[in-house]
């Protein structure tokens, strides 16, 4: 029997909480390299699913890219219905997510505590497909998901995408549930899915996924915007060692300097 079962979980968590955790401005959720080398242990924490579970024909893979040292979500999406299962009337999905976190004998189920953070930030390189970011938190129904579109504005290039955590919408079997917010203190899993009703290949590379405070978001997106500007200069005939400048207010969309307005920011 765990302390969570005894109703003492919150007490134990408060006793073991460190002051450093309360002042952190960024926390890494997923990262596939360390000192430019591939971290094999991270890939072992990823699971994939697709419509093949229902007899469909989509393929799904999550592998490590040996050249860029990043995670690679890729495959082929098929909308063809299974021939031997007439009860299935829709098909065509593929996804990956982190595995459930290991239980502790002290506190029972383990979760990420994102209470101190306000944004999910992803460094990704994708195509023109329409992906969804999925977050699972501790809710009464295991089928509840908090979802948000992963807007990509520069297909084929690395982008930093910022999604405020409060902008995620709770769904259950695809139906939006009104008035529910993420329980940020008990986050179970995170992943990305594809069900855009389009036949064809898909490819999304993930460098890292982090949660951040507003100040860290400003810093990260400013650097990302500067890198994109530098790449654009090179493509237009610039010099490789041109200095990278950092524009003011780079974290906010359309030049605004307020983090709250950086909704779905992509650089």
TORZA-218864 format. One record per residue: residue in three letters; x negated, y negated, z negated of N, C-alpha, C in turn. Coordinates in Angstrom, 2 decimals. Layout:
% residues N
 resn    n_c1    n_c2    n_c3   ca_c1   ca_c2   ca_c3    c_c1    c_c2    c_c3
  ALA       X       Y       Z       X       Y       Z       X       Y       Z
...
This chain:
% residues 267
 resn    n_c1    n_c2    n_c3   ca_c1   ca_c2   ca_c3    c_c1    c_c2    c_c3
  UNK   -0.85    1.19    0.00    0.00    0.00    0.00   -0.89   -1.24    0.00
  UNK   -0.61   -2.18    0.90   -1.42   -3.39    0.98   -0.86   -4.48    0.08
  UNK   -1.70   -5.51   -0.12   -1.24   -6.65   -0.93   -0.13   -7.40   -0.23
  UNK   -0.11   -7.31    1.14    0.98   -7.96    1.86    2.30   -7.31    1.48
  UNK    2.29   -5.97    1.36    3.50   -5.26    0.96    3.93   -5.67   -0.44
  UNK    2.97   -5.95   -1.30    3.28   -6.34   -2.67    3.67   -7.81   -2.79
  UNK    3.59   -8.53   -1.67    3.96   -9.93   -1.70    2.88  -10.85   -2.18
  UNK    1.62  -10.36   -2.21    0.51  -11.16   -2.73   -0.41  -11.65   -1.64
  UNK   -0.02  -11.46   -0.40   -0.93  -11.78    0.70   -1.31  -13.25    0.73
  UNK   -0.32  -14.14    0.57   -0.60  -15.58    0.64   -1.52  -16.01   -0.50
  UNK   -1.36  -15.37   -1.67   -2.23  -15.70   -2.81   -3.67  -15.32   -2.54
  UNK   -3.86  -14.12   -1.99   -5.20  -13.65   -1.69   -5.85  -14.53   -0.63
  UNK   -5.07  -14.90    0.40   -5.61  -15.74    1.46   -6.08  -17.07    0.90
  UNK   -5.33  -17.64   -0.02   -5.72  -18.93   -0.57   -6.96  -18.80   -1.45
  UNK   -7.10  -17.67   -2.14   -8.26  -17.46   -2.99   -9.54  -17.33   -2.18
  UNK   -9.45  -16.73   -0.99  -10.63  -16.45   -0.18  -10.85  -17.51    0.90
  UNK   -9.97  -18.48    0.99  -10.16  -19.54    2.00  -11.38  -20.38    1.64
  UNK  -12.20  -20.67    2.64  -13.39  -21.48    2.43  -13.15  -22.90    2.91
  UNK  -13.78  -23.85    2.26  -13.61  -25.24    2.63  -14.06  -25.49    4.07
  UNK  -15.07  -24.75    4.52  -15.56  -24.93    5.89  -14.48  -24.62    6.91
  UNK  -13.63  -23.64    6.62  -12.56  -23.28    7.55  -11.53  -24.40    7.68
  UNK  -11.40  -25.20    6.64  -10.40  -26.26    6.64  -10.87  -27.47    7.44
  UNK  -12.16  -27.56    7.70  -12.70  -28.74    8.38  -13.20  -28.43    9.78
  UNK  -13.07  -27.21   10.25  -13.53  -26.85   11.57  -12.69  -27.55   12.63
  UNK  -13.32  -27.95   13.72  -12.60  -28.63   14.80  -12.43  -27.76   16.03
  UNK  -13.09  -26.61   16.07  -12.95  -25.70   17.20  -13.18  -24.27   16.72
  UNK  -12.43  -23.34   17.30  -12.58  -21.93   16.99  -12.47  -21.12   18.28
  UNK  -13.42  -20.23   18.51  -13.43  -19.42   19.73  -12.50  -18.22   19.57
  UNK  -11.61  -18.06   20.53  -10.68  -16.94   20.54  -11.23  -15.80   21.40
  UNK  -11.70  -16.15   22.60  -12.31  -15.18   23.51  -13.53  -15.82   24.17
  UNK  -14.61  -15.09   24.27  -15.79  -15.55   24.99  -16.56  -14.32   25.44
  UNK  -17.02  -14.34   26.68  -17.57  -13.13   27.28  -19.07  -13.15   27.44
  UNK  -19.74  -14.17   26.97  -21.19  -14.17   27.06  -21.78  -14.85   25.83
  UNK  -23.00  -14.45   25.54  -23.73  -15.01   24.42  -25.18  -15.18   24.86
  UNK  -25.64  -16.42   24.90  -26.99  -16.71   25.40  -27.17  -16.18   26.82
  UNK  -26.12  -16.38   27.65  -26.14  -16.02   29.07  -26.19  -14.50   29.30
  UNK  -25.87  -13.71   28.30  -25.78  -12.26   28.49  -24.36  -11.81   28.20
  UNK  -23.95  -10.75   28.89  -22.59  -10.27   28.74  -22.39   -9.60   27.39
  UNK  -21.30   -9.94   26.73  -20.95   -9.35   25.45  -19.98   -8.19   25.70
  UNK  -20.49   -6.96   25.66  -19.68   -5.79   25.97  -18.56   -5.57   24.95
  UNK  -18.77   -6.02   23.72  -17.77   -5.77   22.69  -16.48   -6.53   22.95
  UNK  -16.57   -7.67   23.62  -15.36   -8.46   23.88  -14.42   -7.74   24.83
  UNK  -14.97   -7.12   25.86  -14.13   -6.43   26.84  -13.39   -5.27   26.22
  UNK  -13.96   -4.68   25.17  -13.31   -3.56   24.50  -12.07   -4.01   23.72
  UNK  -11.96   -5.31   23.50  -10.81   -5.84   22.75   -9.67   -6.27   23.67
  UNK   -9.79   -5.95   24.97   -8.77   -6.35   25.95   -7.99   -5.14   26.42
  UNK   -6.67   -5.29   26.53   -5.83   -4.25   27.10   -5.04   -4.82   28.27
  UNK   -4.71   -3.98   29.25   -3.97   -4.41   30.43   -2.68   -3.61   30.56
  UNK   -1.71   -4.23   31.24   -0.44   -3.56   31.53    0.05   -4.02   32.88
  UNK    0.88   -3.21   33.51    1.48   -3.59   34.80    2.77   -2.80   34.99
  UNK    3.43   -3.08   36.12    4.70   -2.39   36.41    4.51   -0.91   36.71
  UNK    3.26   -0.45   36.79    3.03    0.99   36.97    3.62    1.80   35.82
  UNK    3.77    1.15   34.68    4.37    1.83   33.53    5.81    2.23   33.82
  UNK    6.46    1.53   34.77    7.84    1.81   35.14    7.93    2.49   36.50
  UNK    6.77    2.87   37.04    6.76    3.51   38.35    6.46    2.56   39.49
  UNK    6.09    1.31   39.19    5.78    0.33   40.23    4.41    0.56   40.85
  UNK    4.00   -0.39   41.68    2.80   -0.18   42.49    1.75   -1.29   42.32
  UNK    1.93   -2.18   41.39    0.92   -3.21   41.18   -0.32   -2.60   40.53
  UNK   -1.46   -3.22   40.79   -2.69   -2.79   40.15   -3.19   -3.90   39.24
  UNK   -3.89   -3.53   38.17   -4.41   -4.52   37.23   -5.76   -4.04   36.72
  UNK   -6.70   -4.98   36.67   -8.04   -4.69   36.17   -8.51   -5.87   35.31
  UNK   -9.27   -5.55   34.29   -9.98   -6.60   33.55  -11.40   -6.11   33.37
  UNK  -12.32   -6.76   34.06  -13.71   -6.33   34.09  -14.62   -7.50   33.76
  UNK  -15.88   -7.21   33.60  -16.88   -8.24   33.38  -17.57   -8.55   34.71
  UNK  -17.59   -9.82   35.07  -18.28  -10.23   36.28  -19.78  -10.30   36.00
  UNK  -20.59   -9.47   36.67  -22.02   -9.41   36.34  -22.81  -10.64   36.76
  UNK  -22.29  -11.40   37.72  -23.02  -12.58   38.20  -22.74  -13.80   37.34
  UNK  -21.47  -14.04   37.04  -21.11  -15.22   36.26  -20.98  -14.93   34.77
  UNK  -21.05  -13.64   34.40  -20.99  -13.25   32.98  -19.70  -13.72   32.33
  UNK  -18.57  -13.46   32.99  -17.26  -13.88   32.50  -16.28  -12.72   32.64
  UNK  -15.14  -12.85   32.00  -14.08  -11.88   32.17  -13.35  -12.10   33.49
  UNK  -12.89  -11.01   34.13  -12.25  -11.11   35.43  -10.96  -10.30   35.43
  UNK   -9.84  -11.00   35.52   -8.50  -10.42   35.61   -8.12  -10.39   37.09
  UNK   -7.96   -9.19   37.66   -7.74   -9.13   39.10   -7.00   -7.85   39.48
  UNK   -6.43   -7.87   40.68   -5.69   -6.72   41.17   -4.80   -7.11   42.33
  UNK   -3.73   -6.35   42.50   -2.78   -6.59   43.60   -1.38   -6.50   43.03
  UNK   -0.56   -7.51   43.31    0.82   -7.52   42.82    1.75   -7.01   43.91
  UNK    2.53   -6.02   43.56    3.51   -5.45   44.48    4.90   -5.56   43.87
  UNK    5.87   -5.92   44.70    7.26   -6.03   44.24    8.08   -4.80   44.59
  UNK    7.46   -3.80   45.20    8.18   -2.60   45.61    8.73   -1.87   44.39
  UNK    9.98   -1.44   44.52   10.63   -0.74   43.42   10.20    0.73   43.39
  UNK   10.15    1.31   42.20    9.80    2.74   42.12   10.84    3.59   42.83
  UNK   10.37    4.59   43.55   11.28    5.42   44.35   12.06    6.41   43.50
  UNK   11.52    6.77   42.35   12.16    7.81   41.54   12.77    7.28   40.25
  UNK   13.01    5.97   40.19   13.61    5.40   38.99   14.63    4.33   39.39
  UNK   15.85    4.74   39.76   16.87    3.79   40.24   17.32    2.77   39.20
  UNK   16.99    3.01   37.92   17.40    2.07   36.88   16.56    0.79   36.92
  UNK   15.39    0.85   37.53   14.53   -0.33   37.65   14.95   -1.14   38.87
  UNK   15.43   -2.36   38.64   15.92   -3.20   39.73   14.98   -4.35   40.07
  UNK   13.95   -4.58   39.23   12.95   -5.61   39.51   11.57   -5.07   39.16
  UNK   10.60   -5.48   39.95    9.24   -5.02   39.69    8.26   -6.12   40.10
  UNK    7.02   -5.96   39.70    6.00   -6.92   40.07    5.47   -7.73   38.90
  UNK    4.67   -7.10   38.03    4.03   -7.85   36.97    2.70   -7.19   36.61
  UNK    1.79   -8.03   36.12    0.49   -7.56   35.64    0.05   -8.52   34.55
  UNK   -0.65   -8.01   33.54   -1.07   -8.87   32.45   -2.24   -8.26   31.69
  UNK   -2.90   -9.11   30.92   -3.86   -8.63   29.94   -3.62   -9.38   28.64
  UNK   -4.05   -8.80   27.55   -3.98   -9.47   26.25   -5.01   -8.85   25.33
  UNK   -5.28   -9.55   24.24   -6.14   -8.99   23.21   -5.39   -7.88   22.48
  UNK   -6.13   -6.92   22.00   -5.51   -5.85   21.23   -5.08   -6.37   19.86
  UNK   -4.15   -5.66   19.25   -3.74   -6.02   17.90   -4.95   -6.01   16.98
  UNK   -5.00   -6.98   16.10   -6.13   -7.07   15.18   -6.03   -6.00   14.09
  UNK   -7.20   -5.55   13.65   -7.24   -4.46   12.68   -6.65   -4.89   11.34
  UNK   -5.95   -3.93   10.74   -5.37   -4.19    9.43   -6.44   -4.13    8.34
  UNK   -6.17   -4.87    7.28   -7.05   -4.87    6.12   -6.31   -4.27    4.93
  UNK   -7.02   -3.47    4.14   -6.37   -2.90    2.96   -6.05   -3.97    1.93
  UNK   -6.71   -5.12    2.03   -6.46   -6.20    1.08   -5.18   -6.94    1.42
  UNK   -5.03   -7.30    2.71   -3.91   -8.19    3.07   -2.98   -7.61    4.11
  UNK   -3.17   -6.33    4.51   -2.28   -5.76    5.50   -2.65   -6.22    6.89
  UNK   -1.67   -6.69    7.65   -1.91   -7.15    9.02   -2.87   -8.33    9.04
  UNK   -3.72   -8.38   10.07   -4.66   -9.49   10.22   -4.19  -10.42   11.33
  UNK   -4.41  -11.71   11.14   -3.97  -12.71   12.10   -5.05  -13.78   12.26
  UNK   -4.95  -14.52   13.37   -5.70  -15.76   13.49   -4.91  -16.86   12.80
  UNK   -5.61  -17.71   12.09   -4.98  -18.87   11.45   -5.37  -20.11   12.25
  UNK   -4.43  -20.63   13.03   -4.67  -21.81   13.86   -4.02  -23.06   13.28
  UNK   -3.76  -23.05   11.98   -3.05  -24.17   11.36   -3.76  -25.50   11.55
  UNK   -5.09  -25.47   11.63   -5.87  -26.71   11.71   -6.03  -27.23   13.14
  UNK   -5.49  -26.52   14.12   -5.74  -26.88   15.51   -4.43  -27.28   16.20
  UNK   -4.56  -28.13   17.23   -3.36  -28.57   17.93   -3.34  -28.24   19.42
  UNK   -4.44  -27.69   19.97   -4.49  -27.41   21.40   -5.18  -26.10   21.69
  UNK   -4.67  -25.40   22.70   -5.35  -24.25   23.26   -6.11  -24.73   24.49
  UNK   -7.38  -24.39   24.59   -8.22  -24.86   25.69   -8.85  -23.64   26.36
  UNK   -8.74  -23.59   27.70   -9.24  -22.45   28.46  -10.18  -22.93   29.55
  UNK  -11.30  -22.22   29.72  -12.22  -22.47   30.82  -12.03  -21.34   31.82
  UNK  -11.43  -21.63   32.98  -11.00  -20.59   33.91  -11.31  -20.99   35.35
  UNK  -11.34  -19.98   36.21  -11.45  -20.20   37.66  -10.47  -19.24   38.33
  UNK   -9.47  -19.81   38.99   -8.42  -18.97   39.54   -8.13  -19.23   41.00
  UNK   -6.97  -18.74   41.42   -6.50  -18.90   42.79   -5.21  -19.72   42.76
  UNK   -4.37  -19.54   43.75   -3.13  -20.31   43.82   -1.93  -19.57   43.26
  UNK   -2.17  -18.52   42.51   -1.07  -17.80   41.88   -0.58  -18.54   40.64
  UNK    0.63  -18.20   40.19    1.25  -18.86   39.04    1.16  -17.96   37.82
  UNK    0.19  -18.28   36.95   -0.05  -17.47   35.76    0.66  -18.06   34.55
  UNK    0.90  -17.20   33.56    1.50  -17.62   32.29    0.56  -17.24   31.15
  UNK    0.37  -18.16   30.23   -0.37  -17.86   29.01    0.63  -17.34   27.98
  UNK    0.33  -16.22   27.37    1.22  -15.59   26.40    0.57  -15.52   25.02
  UNK    1.28  -16.00   24.02    0.81  -15.92   22.63    1.85  -15.15   21.83
  UNK    1.38  -14.19   21.06    2.26  -13.43   20.17    1.91  -13.79   18.74
  UNK    2.91  -14.22   17.98    2.72  -14.56   16.58    3.58  -13.63   15.72
  UNK    3.48  -13.79   14.43    4.26  -12.96   13.52    5.70  -13.46   13.48
  UNK    6.58  -12.76   14.20    8.00  -13.11   14.28    8.83  -11.88   13.94
  UNK   10.12  -12.05   13.66   10.95  -10.89   13.31   11.02   -9.84   14.42
  UNK   10.92  -10.26   15.69   11.02   -9.32   16.81    9.67   -9.20   17.50
  UNK    9.22   -7.98   17.70    7.91   -7.78   18.34    7.94   -8.16   19.82
  UNK    9.12   -8.32   20.40    9.24   -8.69   21.81    9.22  -10.21   22.02
  UNK    9.12  -10.98   20.94    9.02  -12.44   21.07    7.65  -12.82   21.63
  UNK    7.66  -13.75   22.59    6.42  -14.27   23.15    6.52  -15.79   23.25
  UNK    5.42  -16.48   22.99    5.34  -17.92   23.22    4.56  -18.11   24.52
  UNK    5.20  -18.79   25.49    4.64  -18.84   26.83    4.49  -20.27   27.34
  UNK    3.53  -20.43   28.27    3.32  -21.71   28.94    2.62  -21.44   30.27
  UNK    2.99  -22.20   31.30    2.32  -22.06   32.59    0.86  -22.47   32.49
  UNK    0.01  -21.72   33.18   -1.40  -22.06   33.29   -1.56  -22.84   34.60
  UNK   -1.50  -24.16   34.51   -1.57  -24.99   35.71   -3.01  -25.13   36.17
  UNK   -3.27  -24.71   37.41   -4.59  -24.79   38.02   -4.54  -25.78   39.17
  UNK   -5.35  -26.82   39.08   -5.35  -27.88   40.09   -6.52  -27.77   41.06
  UNK   -7.48  -26.91   40.75   -8.67  -26.78   41.60   -8.97  -25.31   41.86
  UNK   -8.11  -24.62   42.63   -8.36  -23.20   42.91   -9.76  -22.98   43.47
  UNK  -10.42  -21.94   42.96  -11.76  -21.63   43.41  -12.86  -22.36   42.67
  UNK  -12.50  -23.24   41.74  -13.48  -23.97   40.94  -13.20  -23.73   39.45
  UNK  -14.24  -23.89   38.65  -14.06  -23.80   37.21  -13.30  -25.02   36.71
  UNK  -12.31  -24.77   35.86  -11.47  -25.84   35.32  -11.34  -25.66   33.80
  UNK  -11.20  -26.78   33.12  -10.87  -26.76   31.70   -9.41  -27.16   31.55
  UNK   -8.61  -26.26   31.04   -7.16  -26.47   30.92   -6.80  -26.66   29.45
  UNK   -6.08  -27.72   29.15   -5.66  -28.02   27.79   -4.14  -27.86   27.69
  UNK   -3.69  -27.06   26.73   -2.26  -26.89   26.49   -1.98  -27.14   25.02
  UNK   -1.24  -28.19   24.68   -0.87  -28.40   23.27   -0.10  -27.20   22.74
  UNK   -0.45  -26.73   21.56    0.20  -25.55   21.01    1.70  -25.76   20.80
  UNK    2.09  -26.98   20.53    3.51  -27.27   20.31    4.33  -27.21   21.60
  UNK    3.65  -27.12   22.76    4.36  -27.07   24.03    4.73  -25.65   24.46
  UNK    4.23  -24.65   23.73    4.61  -23.28   24.05    6.07  -23.04   23.70
  UNK    6.75  -22.28   24.54    8.18  -22.00   24.36    8.35  -20.52   24.03
  UNK    9.16  -20.23   23.02    9.39  -18.84   22.66   10.39  -18.20   23.60
  UNK   10.05  -17.00   24.08   10.94  -16.23   24.94   11.08  -14.82   24.38
  UNK   12.14  -14.17   24.79   12.35  -12.77   24.44   12.91  -12.07   25.67
  UNK   12.10  -11.17   26.23   12.45  -10.52   27.49   12.77  -11.55   28.57
  UNK   11.99  -12.64   28.60   12.14  -13.64   29.64   13.19  -14.69   29.38
  UNK   13.93  -14.58   28.28   14.99  -15.54   27.96   14.46  -16.51   26.92
  UNK   14.56  -17.82   27.21   14.05  -18.84   26.31   14.88  -18.88   25.03
  UNK   14.17  -18.90   23.90   14.81  -19.01   22.59   14.65  -20.45   22.08
  UNK   15.75  -21.14   21.84   15.71  -22.56   21.48   15.21  -22.77   20.05
  UNK   14.45  -23.86   19.88   14.11  -24.35   18.55   13.07  -23.57   17.78
  UNK   12.31  -22.73   18.45   11.31  -21.94   17.73    9.91  -22.44   18.05
  UNK    9.08  -22.60   17.03    7.70  -23.02   17.21    6.76  -21.90   16.77
  UNK    5.55  -21.94   17.29    4.56  -20.93   16.94    4.23  -21.00   15.44
  UNK    4.23  -19.85   14.81    3.72  -19.75   13.45    2.20  -19.73   13.56
  UNK    1.58  -20.91   13.54    0.15  -21.02   13.83   -0.73  -20.34   12.78
  UNK   -0.20  -20.07   11.64   -1.00  -19.43   10.59   -1.06  -17.92   10.76
  UNK   -0.22  -17.36   11.65   -0.20  -15.91   11.83   -0.07  -15.57   13.32
  UNK   -1.15  -15.80   14.06   -1.18  -15.51   15.49   -1.79  -14.13   15.69
  UNK   -1.08  -13.27   16.44   -1.50  -11.87   16.58   -2.35  -11.62   17.83
  UNK   -1.87  -12.07   18.99   -2.57  -11.77   20.24   -2.46  -12.96   21.19
  UNK   -3.33  -12.96   22.20   -3.24  -13.94   23.27   -3.58  -13.24   24.58
  UNK   -2.94  -13.67   25.66   -3.21  -13.06   26.96   -2.67  -13.91   28.09
  UNK   -2.82  -13.40   29.30   -2.35  -14.10   30.50   -1.65  -13.08   31.39
  UNK   -0.52  -13.49   31.95    0.25  -12.59   32.80    0.58  -13.21   34.15
  UNK    0.94  -12.36   35.08    1.32  -12.79   36.42    2.60  -12.08   36.82
  UNK    3.63  -12.84   37.14    4.89  -12.30   37.64    5.56  -13.37   38.51
  UNK    4.82  -13.84   39.53    5.29  -14.95   40.35    6.07  -14.51   41.58
  UNK    6.44  -13.23   41.64    7.28  -12.70   42.72    6.66  -12.89   44.09
  UNK    5.34  -12.74   44.16    4.62  -12.86   45.43    3.71  -11.64   45.62
  UNK    3.87  -10.98   46.76    2.96   -9.89   47.08    1.55  -10.42   47.28
  UNK    0.56   -9.60   46.95   -0.80   -9.96   47.32   -1.80   -9.88   46.19
  UNK   -3.07  -10.08   46.54   -4.15  -10.01   45.54   -4.12  -11.21   44.62
  UNK   -4.68  -11.04   43.44   -4.82  -12.14   42.49   -6.18  -12.03   41.82
  UNK   -6.69  -13.17   41.39   -8.01  -13.21   40.76   -8.10  -14.40   39.83
  UNK   -8.37  -14.12   38.57   -8.54  -15.18   37.57   -9.74  -14.83   36.71
  UNK  -10.73  -15.72   36.67  -11.90  -15.51   35.83  -11.78  -16.38   34.58
  UNK  -12.19  -15.82   33.45  -12.08  -16.51   32.17  -13.46  -16.59   31.54
  UNK  -13.94  -17.81   31.35  -15.22  -18.01   30.66  -15.00  -17.93   29.16
  UNK  -14.04  -18.74   28.66  -13.71  -18.70   27.25  -12.33  -19.27   27.00
  UNK  -11.78  -18.92   25.84  -10.53  -19.49   25.36  -10.77  -19.91   23.91
  UNK  -10.40  -21.17   23.59  -10.63  -21.70   22.25   -9.41  -22.48   21.77
  UNK   -9.33  -22.69   20.48   -8.37  -23.63   19.91   -9.17  -24.79   19.32
  UNK   -8.62  -26.01   19.48   -9.37  -27.21   19.09   -8.47  -28.26   18.47
  UNK   -9.10  -29.18   17.76   -8.41  -30.37   17.30   -8.48  -31.43   18.40
  UNK   -7.78  -32.54   18.20   -7.75  -33.59   19.21   -9.12  -34.15   19.54
  UNK   -9.95  -34.38   18.53  -11.27  -34.96   18.77  -12.13  -34.04   19.62
  UNK  -12.07  -32.75   19.35  -12.88  -31.80   20.12  -12.35  -31.67   21.55
  UNK  -11.03  -31.80   21.72  -10.44  -31.77   23.06  -10.99  -32.92   23.90
  UNK  -11.06  -34.10   23.31  -11.59  -35.26   24.02  -13.02  -34.99   24.48
  UNK  -13.83  -34.46   23.57  -15.23  -34.18   23.90  -15.35  -33.16   25.01
  UNK  -14.61  -32.05   24.91  -14.73  -30.97   25.88  -14.24  -31.38   27.26
  UNK  -13.11  -32.07   27.33  -12.56  -32.44   28.62  -13.35  -33.57   29.28
  UNK  -13.96  -34.42   28.47  -14.83  -35.46   29.04  -16.02  -34.81   29.75
  UNK  -16.62  -33.82   29.10  -17.75  -33.12   29.72  -17.30  -32.38   30.98
  UNK  -16.12  -31.76   30.93  -15.62  -31.02   32.09  -15.36  -31.95   33.26
  UNK  -14.77  -33.11   32.99  -14.51  -34.07   34.07  -15.82  -34.55   34.68
  UNK  -16.82  -34.80   33.86  -18.11  -35.26   34.37  -18.75  -34.21   35.27
  UNK  -18.63  -32.93   34.88  -19.18  -31.86   35.69  -18.51  -31.79   37.05
  UNK  -17.18  -31.93   37.07  -16.46  -31.91   38.34  -16.87  -33.08   39.22
  UNK  -17.04  -34.26   38.63  -17.47  -35.43   39.39  -18.85  -35.20   39.98
  UNK  -19.73  -34.57   39.21  -21.07  -34.27   39.68  -21.02  -33.29   40.85
  UNK  -20.17  -32.26   40.75  -20.02  -31.29   41.83  -19.49  -31.96   43.09
  UNK  -18.54  -32.87   42.92  -17.99  -33.59   44.08  -19.06  -34.42   44.77
  UNK  -19.94  -35.05   43.97  -21.01  -35.84   44.57  -21.96  -34.96   45.38
  UNK  -22.26  -33.78   44.85  -23.15  -32.87   45.55  -22.54  -32.41   46.87
  UNK  -21.23  -32.13   46.85  -20.56  -31.71   48.08  -20.52  -32.80   49.13
  UNK  -20.61  -34.05   48.68  -20.59  -35.18   49.61  -22.00  -35.67   49.96
  UNK  -23.02  -34.83   49.62  -24.38  -35.18   50.01  -25.20  -35.81   48.93
  UNK  -24.76  -35.72   47.67  -25.52  -36.30   46.58  -26.78  -35.50   46.28
  UNK  -27.57  -36.00   45.35  -28.82  -35.36   44.98  -28.58  -34.44   43.79
  UNK  -29.23  -33.28   43.80  -29.00  -32.26   42.77  -29.26  -32.78   41.37
  UNK  -30.32  -33.61   41.19  -30.66  -34.06   39.84  -30.07  -35.43   39.52
  UNK  -29.01  -35.82   40.22  -28.31  -37.05   39.85  -27.82  -36.91   38.41
  UNK  -27.94  -37.95   37.61  -27.47  -37.85   36.22  -25.97  -37.68   36.15
  UNK  -25.51  -36.89   35.16  -24.07  -36.72   34.94  -23.60  -37.79   33.98
  UNK  -22.66  -38.61   34.43  -22.13  -39.67   33.57  -20.84  -39.20   32.92
  UNK  -20.54  -39.75   31.77  -19.34  -39.35   31.02  -18.36  -40.52   30.99
  UNK  -17.25  -40.44   31.74  -16.29  -41.53   31.74  -15.58  -41.66   30.40
  UNK  -15.17  -42.87   30.09  -14.45  -43.13   28.84  -13.05  -42.56   28.92
  UNK  -12.61  -41.94   27.82  -11.24  -41.43   27.77  -11.02  -40.24   28.66
  UNK  -12.05  -39.40   28.87  -11.95  -38.32   29.82  -11.00  -37.21   29.43
  UNK  -10.59  -37.12   28.17   -9.76  -36.00   27.75   -8.31  -36.18   28.13
  UNK   -7.90  -37.40   28.35   -6.48  -37.63   28.55   -6.15  -37.72   30.03
  UNK   -4.98  -37.26   30.38   -4.56  -37.27   31.77   -4.23  -38.69   32.22
  UNK   -4.49  -38.97   33.47   -4.20  -40.26   34.09   -4.87  -41.43   33.37
  UNK   -6.03  -41.14   32.76   -6.82  -42.23   32.18   -6.38  -42.67   30.79
  UNK   -5.33  -42.08   30.25   -4.91  -42.45   28.91   -5.92  -41.97   27.89
  UNK   -6.03  -42.65   26.77   -6.99  -42.26   25.74   -6.33  -41.58   24.55
  UNK   -5.03  -41.27   24.65   -4.35  -40.60   23.54   -4.28  -39.11   23.83
  UNK   -4.64  -38.30   22.85   -4.65  -36.87   23.02   -3.26  -36.34   23.25
  UNK   -2.26  -36.96   22.61   -0.89  -36.48   22.74   -0.43  -36.50   24.19
  UNK   -0.99  -37.36   25.02   -0.57  -37.45   26.41   -1.39  -36.57   27.33
  UNK   -2.24  -35.71   26.76   -3.10  -34.87   27.58   -2.41  -33.55   27.92
  UNK   -1.11  -33.54   27.97   -0.31  -32.36   28.22   -0.69  -31.73   29.56
  UNK   -0.98  -30.43   29.54   -1.33  -29.68   30.74   -2.50  -30.30   31.46
  UNK   -3.43  -30.87   30.73   -4.58  -31.51   31.34   -5.47  -30.49   32.00
  UNK   -5.91  -30.78   33.22   -6.82  -29.90   33.92   -7.91  -30.74   34.53
  UNK   -9.17  -30.37   34.27  -10.30  -31.06   34.86  -11.21  -30.07   35.56
